[in-house]
Amino acid sequence: MASLLSVVALAAGLAAPAPSPDDSRPLIVRVAGDCSAAAEQVVEQTGGQLLSVQPSGNTCIITVLVQGNGQRPRKVTVRVPM
């Protein structure tokens, strides 16, 4: 049985308006204890494209795809304290 907190979180996510198909900006949802600031920082520092952000305890695990000079892009995973 789902907890009340997970049901409320799901309902809140469903209530958010869907992004417009013409909107090319990334969708970032801020929540308490989130990793969005850390993800923005890693993307800015690496010049990469954000692939995933995952909170893990007091750490954010951020994975970006970084283009090489004429080479295949490489996946970089960075752990940032929250």
Helices and strands as residue ranges (DSSP letters): H 4-15, H 36-46, E 49-56, E 59-66, E 74-81
